[in-house]
Amino acid sequence: MITVVGAGTGEPAGADVLAGAELVVGGRRHLDAAAVPETAEQVVLGPLAPALDTIEEYLRKERRVVVLASGDPGFFGIVRVLADRFGTDRLEVRPGVSSVAAAFARLGLPWDDAVVVSAHGRDLRTAVNVCRAQPKVAVLTGPGAGPAEIGAALRSYDRILVVATALGSPEERLERVTPAEAAARDWGTAVSVVVSLDERRALGAVRTLAGRGAGPAGWALAEDAFAHRDSMITKFEVRALALARLGPRPGDLVWDVGAGSGSVAVECARLGAAVTAVEKTVDGVQRIRANAAAHGVDVHVVHGAAPTVLSDLDEPDAVFVGGGGRELPAVVTACARRARRTVVVALAALDRVPAARAALADAGFGVDGVLLQSSRLAPLPGDVTRLAAANPVFLLWGERPPASADEGVAQ
């Protein structure tokens, strides 16, 4: 058997757990704090492969192995690796208190509605986009993905960061800082977890499902679910297909360019993505913010004209272009150069379709599209119904080939 012991936010592993162990594997600080038998071999965790090979040698000889880990080793911890290599039936797991649970306990906050994301050895942008989209997020940090980097990416967002350092030790401390303050400091290597809070929404309703929640009950909402001007809004039939092609999900960043009422932006945010809406009119900016607030989501609104303002934005996973006028080819070109996965363009004017299609193709996207023509049920006098045709809309989409998407943003 391999006994996996969680430590680091509470008492270190005691002599009773380690008694009879012939191999003890763990981080240097865990080994130093534990009552490791003098006769046991110690392996300091660094690269996993050599440690796993040593564990396998001891198991073949039926010799007892103890692995020391931080907090709850089954929560973004070493249990996954050990179970994959040796099988769950070879593991005896004794969890400690995870750094996430400890951080929220120190804050006096419930965390059944928190989203937990790991940036340790992973792409930081996923964690940042979750922080942009969600009101309560715990980020497990790592080299190059700590409070300074998270703060720098969240400068434009109304967030408070709580940096929990050395949890469970005499040097433990929690500091509440703004993203700008976090970005300006050197935090060292003892950070346990960073909690990102939108304090306006940090205490949500009582939950029956832990985590982000079940998601919206429906999408492609009716136009009257949004404030808009003179029916200048992406109709729900068009929005339904646009959302299907955009594929917004937690960890993504979506741009809504020429956002108008922000209906697409809000729907993407309801599906868990971080969203930046670009709108050139002042009343449009106000309308987007009001619609986002009405639906309980956070949409970052940039006031300015595309493509000029796009150069200052972080790279998106997906882009919806709902406006552009004469600048449409330049806007689509700028978006296609930056998008990691897909660009979707809605057009009412036939004359602009070829240029938009060419801009997507020139950026290396596979291009497809449809002309959407729908008719809605409409009442007539005498309790009868007719079909009322809506204005046709072209929907084009470009999808970056998988190999290119994996490599990141195109030059």
Secondary structure, 3 states (H helix, E strand, C coil): CEEEEEECCCCCCCHHHHCCCCEEEECHHHHHHCCCCCCCEEEECCCHHHHHHHHHHHHHCCCCEEEEEECCCCCCCCHHHHHHHHCHHHEEEECCCCHHHHHHHHHCCCCCCCEEEECCCCCHHHHHHHHHHCCEEEEECECCECHHHHHHHCCCCCCEEEEEECCCCCCCEEEEECHHHHHCCCCCCCEEEEEEECCCCCCCCCCCCCCCCCCCCCCCCCHHHCCCCCCCCCCHHHHHHHHHHHCCCCCCEEEEECCCCCHHHHHHHHCCCEEEEEECCHHHHHHHHHHHHHCCCCEEEEECCCCHHHHHCCCCCEEEECCCHHHHHHHHHHHHHHCCCEEEEEECCHHHHHHHHHHHHHCCCEEEEEEECCEEEEEECCCEEEEEECCCEEEEEEECCHHHHHHCCCC
